[in-house]
Amino acid sequence: MHVMFFSLLVFAAIIITAVIFVFWLVVTIIRGLARLVVGPGLKPPPVLPPHDPQNTRRCVRDSCRSINPAEARFCRRCGQRLDDPHHVAVRRVAMF
């Protein structure tokens, strides 16, 4: 009795797996045919913001040199800490 029940479970798992695989295969073929007819993509390419050299700065690491926003504290590509862009020496005077 247990062997027959276990065999039935294994057979049901195989059938369910086969149905899911056939469904996936049909959907993949339909998507491929649709891409051939319509084209590679329906979305327009993303619009990049214009490069503004005043509001950007380069990474200090020679192997990276990527462009980062001026307010960034770390490089977006390599993680290197960027120099403080507005470092101004301030003289503090005590007032009595």
N, C-alpha and C positions, 0 to 999 in steps of 0.2 A: 504494500500500500504506500509506504513512504517513498519507495523508488519510483513508482508511477507518478506521485505528486511532484517529486523533484524533477522528473523528466518533463512533466507538463509545464512547470515553471521555467525551465531552461528553454523549451520550445517557444513559450510565450515571449520570453525576453529576446530570442532571436527574431521572431516575427516583428515585434515592436521596433527593434533596431533596424531591420530591413525596411520597414515602412518609413521611418524617420530619414534614413539614408536616401531612399527614392524621392521623397519630398524635397530634401535638400538638393539633390541632383537636378530635379526638374526646375526648381527656382533658380539655380545657378545658370542653367542653360537659357532660361527665359531672360534673365538679367543680361547675359552675354549677347543674346540676339538683340535686345533692346539697345544696348550700347553700340552695336554695329549700325543700327538703323538711326538712332537719335544722335549719337556722337559720344565722345568720352565723358562729357560732363554737362550738366544743365546749369550749374552755378557759374556766374562770371568770376574771373580771378579776383582775389582780394585786392583792394586799393590800399597801397602803402602810403603812410603819411610822408610828405616831402621832407627831405633831409635838411635840417636846420643846423648849421655848424655852430651858431651861437648857443644853442641849448643842448649841446652834446659835448662829450669828451671821450678820449680814447683810453683804453686800458693801459696801465703802466707796464704790464708784462710783455716782453718782447715777442714771445711765441703766440700771444693772443691779439693784442692791438685792436680789439673790437670797439665799436662805437656804442656808447652808453648815454642815457639822459644825464643832464647836468646835475640833477638832484640825487642821482644814484650814489649809494655809499659803497656798493660792491659791484663788480663786473657781472653782467648778466650771463656771460658765456663761460668764464672760468672761475668766478667767485673771488678773485683777487680783490683785496680792499683797495679802494681808490683813494687818492689823496684828497684832502679837504679842499674844495674848490675856492672857498671864500675865506681862507686863512689870513687874517689881518692881525698884525701885531698891535696890541692895545696896551697903553701905558696907564696903569691905575694909580691914582693919587689919593692918599687919605686926606680927608678934610676934617679939621678940628674945630 
